[in-house]
Amino acid sequence: MVMACRIINKRRHMGLQQLSSFAETGRTFLGPLKSSKFIIDEECHESVLISSTVRLLESLDLSSAVGQLLNEAVQAQNNTYRTGTSTLLFLVGAWSSAVEECLHLGVPISVIVSVMSEGLNFCSEEVVSLQVPVHNIFDCMDSRKTFPQLETFSVSLCPFLQVPSDTDLIEEEHGLKDVASQTLTISNLSGRPLKSSEFFKPQAKVEADKNTSRTLKNSLLADTCCRKSILIHSRHFNRTDNTERVSKPDGFQEHVTATLKTYRCNDLVELAVGLSHGDHSSMKLVEEAVQLQYQNACVQQGNCIKPFMFDISRICTCCLPGLPETSSCVCPGYVTVVSVSNTPVIKELQNQPLRIVLIEGDLTENYRHLGFNKSVNIKTALTSMELQEDSSEELWANHVLQVLIQFNVNLVLVQGNVSERLIEKCINSKQLVIGSVNGSVMQAFAEAAGAVQVAYITQVNEDCVGNGICVTFWRSSPLDVVDGNNRIAILLKTEGINLVTAVLTNPVTAQMQTKEDRFWTCAYRLYYALKEEKVFLGGGAVEFLCLSCLQILAEQSLKKENHACSGWLHNTSSWLASSLAIYRPTVLKFLANGWQKYLSTLLYNTAHYSSEFEASTYIQHHLQNATDSGSPSSYILNEYSKLNSRIFNSDISNKLEQIPRVYDVVTPKIEAWRRALDLVLLVLQTDSEIITGHGHTQINSQELTGFLFL
């Protein structure tokens, strides 16, 4: 493994430098074409293959305070949304460098925090104009569209379905229509102070008209002048009780008009392809899982009287390394692996309905539920402790077996661990016991089979036992699905069960974890798109809009810095007013540079450009065009209607009906931005990391230390 060395200058902000160093390791994970990395342990020389930000941070030494904060932010994003972690990591590095540059130029910390926070809020408001409504997805499930050449498409920044103005048929098919010019009123951008209690928590979604372009270009200029900057992460910048928000004078409103095109998505296949981001095989499995859930809901509810909701908690995975990828599929029911020694039991049980018991804890002799209080004042006199333990477990296993025989139970699902001795006894008596079962799977079987989960086997009675479970081999020949640990795949199902299993296979064992991670990423993208009933136009359009709008704000602020705040700061300090007027263009420029780096790296990773500089030059060309147009959002939507636009398109097919759009989920993307900036500003404001003085201009060699990373 090639190691790189990043020099940390102690006279500058060490925390921000460390964030930039960590973020540099994940640049290749940005975009649809990800490059894998080998992580090698220097002590035991073991290696692991990873291709995601989460797995990367799990393999790195994050013992430092900054590393732990970064890992906490990434884990919070991943645990909630399962997507957006690569964007989060990259923006952490880009904005850490931006803040360092601001500090180097002498920009006050309070101004950096205020302008950057409100700049990101402004971007979050502005990108509402690029949202695509997602409605009536399941109304046309039978008339499905397909993209037969999807696997052969080459990806540029991101493929997107383009609709030329002279193609009426396709325009009607994809619901593209013109919206009449609308008069919009610019309102103040409500800033949000950075509070530690809000760190890493989901932010309330912005409610706005999905078909309306909201233009707020001057709100940041006005609003930053009308409030005091609130910093509460350091004792040097505590919030005071007399902090008041100063309102703008009456009459400060501006009216603009914009004629935009509204995109709509009413088809599940189109939505799934647009959210796949190049991983079509994983998204195809997710799409099939959704259709199985929909069909089951129709059967259970009678022609789907209730609106169908995609339930991601009722999807599970079963990984089978060593098999070809073509064996991956989606099955109704529960597919899992058991020891080969259970083969005779399964052959005995596969042609008959089974009675089932569900144990929600461990099925071991010494298991006690959470909160159990052990009896006191009990003494045991033994001559051989080992003999007593063996005898005790033997008696317990015999008792469990008697209970199962008494209620004619053939199948036991256990959420926790299972005693090995009990498993052996059950195999001999033709009873199947499966451990480590997910809680959602347990609940699905409880609902479908009429079983009741219990904590101990002694609580089992006739009312707790479920009926009608069928067990069979996943394939007709069980020898075809034996993995390296001598385990075979079996299928458990019953009529009406709301459970789907995605069977994931890969001939390379080292890539199995990556395949499972990508499946869940696609599943959660589709889940949030259906839940929120809206998506963003993808292919870098949202980030490009943020970049262009911030550039315009910076230019306007530079022109008006002498009088932008005059007359509005009666209750604010003259120092803050002058600092905002002087440094606002600089801070906005560096914040925008983060988006510029993001788009340049995204383009470069697609291998369509020889260097990031070439990609950046291409983006700068479109940026100038967007600025000259006067309405960046209108420019972006117009570019989406041209086949020769390369920043949002890919050269993938001459057949227009086969060119798929690209979409992004809304809330996970916005939350990734917010978490990235919150982390950077938190590290910036930490007491131990605030650097004072101007000694960084003269560096002593003894003040430099090396920082090793991938």
N, C-alpha and C positions, 0 to 999 in steps of 0.2 A: 504494500500500500504506500502510495506517495504521500508524504507528510509535507505540509506547508507551514511556514513560520510567520507569524504576524507580530510585529514589534509594537509593544505597548509603551507609550510615553507616559510616565508617571506624572509629568507636569501638566498633562491634559486630562480630560475626563475619562478615567479608566473604565467606568461602567459602560459608557457609550461605545468605547473602543472594543470592549469584550462582546457587546451585543453585535457589533458589525462583524467581528471575527466569527462568531457562531453562525450568523446568518449567511456568511460567505460559503459555508459548507453545503448549503441547500439550493444553490442557484440552478443546478441541473434538474431539480425536481419541478421547476416552473414550466407550465404549458403541457400540451397533450403528449409530447414526445419526451418522456423522462429517461434519464440515464441512471442505471443502477450503480451502486457503490459497494465495494467490499470493505467491511470493517474488520480489522485484524487486532486481536488482543496481544499486546506486547509481552505479557507474562506467559500465557499458555499457548500463544500462537494459533489460537482458533479464529476462524473467520466466519462472517455471516454476510449474506447478500441482502441489501436493502434498497428500496426505491421510493421511500416516502419520508416526509419530515418527522413523523412520529417515531418510526423505527430508527431513524438517524439519531435523534436525541436520546432514545433509550440505550443506544450503544456508546454514547460519548460520556466523558467524565464531566458532570455538571455539579460538582461539589461547591463551586463558588456561589455567592448570593445571587449574582446576576444570572448565572446559568440556571439556578433553581427557579427564579422568577420567569425566565424564558420558557422553561419546561412546563411550569404551571399554566402559563398562558396558552401554549400549544395544546396541552392536555385538555384544558377547559374547552377549547374550540373543537377538538376532536371528539371528546366525550358527548358534546351536545349536538354537533352537526355532522361529524365524520367527513367534512370537506372544508377547504379553505386554509388548511395549515401551511401549505407551501406559500400561499399569498401572504399569510401572516408573517412567516419567517423572513421572507424577502423584504417586506415593507419595514419590518423592525430594523433590518440592516440599512436600508436606504434612508429611513428617517433618522436613524442614529447618526449617520454621516452628515445629514442635513443639519441636525442640531449642533453637531460638533463645529461645522462651518459657521453657524450663527454665533456660537460662543467665541470662535476665533476672531470674528469681526467685532466682538464687543457688544453683541445684542443682549440686553438684560433678560434674565431667565423668565421674569414675569411676562415680558412681551412675547417671548418664544411660546410659552404655554398658552397664553391668551389667543394669539393669532393662529397658531397651529390647530388648537381645539376648535375654534370657530371656523377655520378653513375646512376642516374635515366635516363639520356639521353642514356647512354650505354645500360641499360635494354630495353629501347624503341627500340633501333636499333636491339638488339639481338633477340627479340621475333618475328621479321619479319619472321624468319624461321618456326614459328608455325602457319602462316596464311594459311587458306584454301580458294582457289578460289571458288566463287559462280557464276556460269555461266549457261545460258540456262535453268533457273528454270521453265519458262512457256512453254517450248517446249513439255513437256510431262504431261500437266495438266490432260489429259483424262486417262492416265494409272497411276492412283494414287496408292501408297502403303499405307497400313494401319498397325497400331500396335495394334491389338485387345486387348492385355493384358497390355497395357500401364498404365492403372490406378492401376494395382496391383503391379507394380514394386516398390521395396524398394530401396531407394537412399543411396548410400555410399557417398564418396566425391562428385561425380557426375557420373551418368551413361554415358557410352561411348561405341559406337559400336566398338567391337574388331574384327579384321580380322586375324585369324591365318594363318601362311604361307602355310599350306597344304589345305586351303579352296579356291580353284580356282574360284568357282562360285561366292561366296560372294565377293571375291577380285575384280572380274570384275564388279560386280554390283555397288560397291561403288567407283569405279574409283581409286583403289589403285595401284600404279605402282612404280617401282624402277627408280631412276634417276641416270644417269651415274655420275661417280666421276667428280667433277668439281674443277678447280683450282681457288681459291679465293684470292684476294689481300686485305690485311688488310689496312684500311685507318684510318686517324686520326678521332677521335670522336669530332665533333664540339660542343664545350660547349656553353651554352646560359646563359648570365648573368641574374640575377633575377631583373626584372624591375617592378616597381609598375604599370606602364601603361599597362603591359601585364597580370596583376593579374586577374584571373578568366576568361580570354578570351581564345577561342579555339585556339589550336596550329596547325600549318600547319602539314599535314600528311606527314609521311616519305615515299617517293617514292622508291620502291625497287622491285626487281624481286620476284614475289610471290612464285616461285618454287625453290628459291636458298637459301641455308643456309649461312648467313653472319656471319663470325667468327671475332670478334673484341676484343679478350681477352686482348691484350696488348695496345690497343689504349688509354684506360683511364690512364694507367701508364705514357705513353709518353705525352699525351696532357695536363694533369694537371700540368706537370712540365714546360710547354711551354707557359704559359700565367699568367698574374697577376689576382688575384682574385678581382672581381669587386663587391662591396657592395654599394648600393645606397639608402638603407632605413634608414640610420643613418648618422648624420653629422660627426660621428667619422670615417666613412668609405666611403667618397665621391669618386666618380670616377674622375680621373685626366685626363687632355687633352692629356698628353703624354703617355697614356697607349697604348702599342703596343702589337700585337700578335707576338710571336716568333715562327718561323717555325722550324720544325725538320730538322736535317741534311739530305742531300740527301742519298738515298739508304736504309732508314729505312723502310723496307717492309718485310713481312713474308708471305709465301705461305702455305696454308693448304688445305687439301682435305677432303671431307666428302661425304659419300654416304647415302642419306636420302630417305625416302618414302614420296611421295606427296599425300595428301588426297584431294579429290575433292567432292563438293556437287552440284548435278544437279537436286535435287528433292525438291519441296516445302514442302512436308510432312516431309521429313527427316530434312530439315532446321528448320521448325517450332518446331518439337519435340526437336531438339537439343538446341534451344534457349528458351524453356519453363522453364527450370530449376526447374522442378517438378510441375509447375502450368499448367497441361495439359488442364484443362477445359477452362481457359482463353485463352490459345494459340489456342485451337480448334476454339473458336469464331473468333479470329483474322485471322486464316487461311481461314475460311469461308468468312469473309469480303473481303479478298484479292481475293478470287475466284469470288465473286460477282462483284467486280470492274473489274476483267479481262474479265468476260463474257459480261459485259456492254460495255467495250472498244471494244471487238470483234464485237458486234452488231453495234456500232456507227461508227467504222472505216472500217468495212468490212474485216473480217478475219485478223484483227490486222496487218495492213500494217506497222504502226509505232511501235517501241518497247514499250512494256507496262511498265509503271512506277507506282508503288504503291503510291497512294496519300493519306497520312494519314490525311490530313486536311479535307477530305471528309468522314471521319468516325466520328460519334458522339455516345454518350451513353445515355440510358434512364434507370434510376435505379427505380426498383419497389420492395421495401421491403415488406416482409410478404408473398411472394409467394415462392414455393419450388424452389430449384436451378435447377431442371430439366426444368423449364420454360424458362431459359435463352436461347436466340437464336439471330440470325442475320437476319435483314429484309432489303430489298431494299426500300429506301425512308426514311421518317422522322417519328420516333415514339416519341411522347411526351405525357405529362399528362396535362389535363385540368380539370376544376371544374366539378363536377357531374351535376351542373345546366345546363351545355351545352349539356346534353344527348338528349333532344328533338331537338335541332338544328342539331346535328350530324345525328340523324335518318332521319331528313328532307333532309339533303344534301348528304347523302352517296351514292345515286344512280344516281347522275348527275355530269357532268363536271362543275368545279367551276372556277370563275374568281378571280384572286388574286392581291392584292396590297402589296407592300413591303415598310415598313417604317424603315429607318436606325437609327432613334433616338428614343426618347420617344414619345408616343402618349398621351400626356397630354396637358391641356389648357395652362400651364405656361412654356412649354418646349421651349427653344431657342437653336439653334445649337451653336457649339463651335466657339467662335470668334464674336458672336453677340453683337452689341453695343446697349444698351438700350437708347431709346430716352430721351432727357433731356428737362427741362423746361416744364414738363407736371404736372399739379396739378389736383387732384381729390377730390372733396368735397362730403363726404358721411355721412349719418346719421347712417348707420349700415354697418360696414366693412364685417361682416360675411354674411349678407344678400346679399351684392354686390358680394362677392366671389361665393356664391351658384348660384346666378343669372347668373354670367359670365360663370361659368363652364357648367351650363345648356344650355345656348345659344350656347356655343362652341360644346357641345356634339350633339345638334340638327343639327348644321351645318355639322359636320363630317358625321352624319347619312344621311343627304341629299346628300352629295358627293358620298357616297357609293351606295346609291339607284340610283343616276343619271347614274353612270357607271356600274350598275348591278354587283357590287362586292359582293361576298359571303364569301370570306376568306381574312383576313388581318394578315400578319405576321409582328411583331414589334420586333426590336432588343433590345429595352429598355423596360421601364415600360409602363403600359396601365392604363388609368383612369378607376376606378371601376364603375363610373356612366356610362361611355361609354359602358363598357362591358354589363351592365344590359340592356341598350337600344338596343344593337346589338342582345342580346339573344331574346328579345321580337320581333325583326324584322327578326329573322332567319338568322343572320349573325354571323360567327365565328371569334373571334379575339384572337390571341395567342401572348403573350409577352415573353420577355427574350429569344429570338431565337438567336442562335450563328451566327456570321457573315459568316462563311463558309456555313452554311445551307441556309442563305439568298442568297448567291451568286449562290449556286447550283440550287435553284428554279428560280432565275433570268435567268440563262442560259437555263434551261429546258422549262420554261413556256413563255419565251420571255418578262418577266416583267423588269421594270426599278426601282431601288430603289430611293426613294425620302425622303427628310428630313421632310416635312410637308404634311399634308393631302391636303392642298390647292394647292399643286403642281401636284396633280394627274390629268392626262388627259388620253385619249384613248390609246395613245402610251405607257403609263406606266403600263397598266393593262395586266397581264398575263392570259393565258387560259389553260384549260385541266387538272386542279388539281383534284384529287380524294381524298375523305376523308372517312374513315371507322373506326370502332372500331378495336383495335389491336386483340381482340378475339371476337368470335361470340356472347358471352354473356358478356356484359360490366360489370356485377356485379362481375365477376371473377377477375377483375383487379382493384378494388377500393382499394386505399391505406388508411393509417390512417388519411390522411388529406382530405378525401372525394374527391379524384381526380381519373379520369379514363384515361386509356391509349388509344390513337388514333393513326392512321397511315395516313400520308399524302404522296402521291406519284403521279408521272406523268411519262409518257413514256420518256425513255432516260435519266432520272435524274441520275447524278453521285453522289449518296449519299447513304450511308449504315449506319444503326443504329444497334448498339449492345444493345439488351435489357438484362439488368443484374438484376437477381432476387436473393433474399436470405431471408429465413424465419426469420433470426435474424437481426433486424434493425441496431444494433450496428456494424455489420460486413459489412454493405453495402458500406461504404467508402473504406474499405480495398479491397473489391472485385473490385471496380471501379479502384483503384490505380493499382492493379495487372494486370488488363486488359490493361491499358495504358502502363504499363511497358513492357508487352509482345508485344504490338503493336509497340512500338518504337524500341525494339530489332530487330524485323523482318524488320522494315522500314530501319534502318541503315544497316542491313546486305544486303538487296537488293540494297540499294543506293550505298554502297561502293563496292559491289560485292566481298566481302571477309569477313571471320570471323576467329577468333582464335580457335584452339583446346581448349576445355573447361576442366572442371574437375580439375582445379588447375594447369594445365600444364604450363601455362604462368608464374604464380607466382613461380612455382618450378624452371623454367628455370632462372628467375631473381635471385632467391636465390642461385642456384648452380654456376652461372657465377660470382656473386659478391664474393662468397666464394673463388673461384679460383683466382680472382683478388687480394683479400686480402692476400692470401697465397703467390702469386707471388710478391706482393709489399713488403711483410715482408722479403722475401729472398733477394730482390734487393734494399733495402732501403739505402744501403751504396753507391751505384753507379748508381741508376736509373736516377738521374737528372744530372749527371756529363756531362759537355760539351754542355748542351742545354740551359743554363740559363745566357747567357751573358748579357741580358738586364733586368733581374729580380733581385730582392733583394735576398741576401744570407739568410735573415731571412725567407722569403717565401719558398725558396727552401728547407731549412733544415726542416721547419715546415711540408711541404708536405711530405717529405721523412719519417719523424718520425711518423706523426699522420695518414697518409693515410690508413694503414692497420686497425687501430682502428676505423676510421670513416666508412670505408667500411664494417667492421664487424657488427657495430651497425645498419647500413642501412640494411644489409642482415637479421639481427635479426627481423626487421619489417616484412619481408616476412615469416620468420619462425613462428612468432606469428600468422600471418594471416592464414597460412595453418593449424597450430595446432588447432586454434579456429574453422576453417571450418570443419575439421575432427571431432572435439569434438561435434560440434552442430548437426552432423548427427546421434548421439547416438550410433555409432559403437565402441566408445572408452570410457572407464570409467573415464578418466581424460585427460586434455590437455597435461600432462606430457607423458602419454602413446602415445598419438597422435604425440607429438613432437619426441619421440624416434623412432617411425615408419618412420617419415619423414627423420630423421637423417640417418637412415639405407639406404634409397634410395639416399639421398644426397651423402653419401660416395661412393655408387656404381656409381653415375653419375660423381663424381670427378675422380674416378679411370678409368672410361671409356675414359677420355680425351676429350669427346665431349658431353656435357650435352644435346644438342638438339637431337643428334642421339640416346642417351639413352632414352629420353622421347618418341621419335617416335617408338623406338623398344618396349618399354613397352606398347605402345598402341596396338601393334600387339599380345599381350599375354593375354589370358583370365585369367591367375592366378595373374595378377598384381592388387593390391588392392588400390594403391594410386590414380590411375586414373579410376578405374573400380568400378562396383557394382555387387554384386551377385544377378542377377535379373532374369535370364532365362537360360535354357539349349538350347534353340533354338536360334542359332546365328542370324538368319534373323530377330528376334524380339528385338535384343539388340540395342537400339538407341544410336547414338553418342550424345555428348554434345558440344555445341559451345558457344563462347562468342563474343560479338560485339567488333570491333577493336577500333575505335576512342573514344567511350564513356569510355572504360576501361582505355585507355592511358590518357585521360583527367582527370579521377578521380584520377589517380596516381599523375599527375602533379599538380592538384589543392590542393591535400593533402600536398605535399611537399612545394609548394609555400606558403600555409598558415602557416605551421610550421616555415619556414625560415623568413617569414614576421614578425611573432610574436617574433621570436628570435632577429631580428635586430631592433625592435622598441626601440626608445631612452629611453622611460620611463621604459622599462622592462630589459634593459641590466644591469646585476648585476656584480659589480666589487668587488675585495677582496676575501678573503678565509674564511670568518666568518661562513660559513655554517657548519663547522666541530663542532662548539660548539653552541648549540641551547638553547636559553632561553625559558622557558615555556610561557612567556608573548608574545613571537614572533610567536606563533602558533594560527591560526584561523581555525575554522571549515567551510567546504564548503559542503552544503547539495545538494543532487541530487538523482535521482531515483536509 
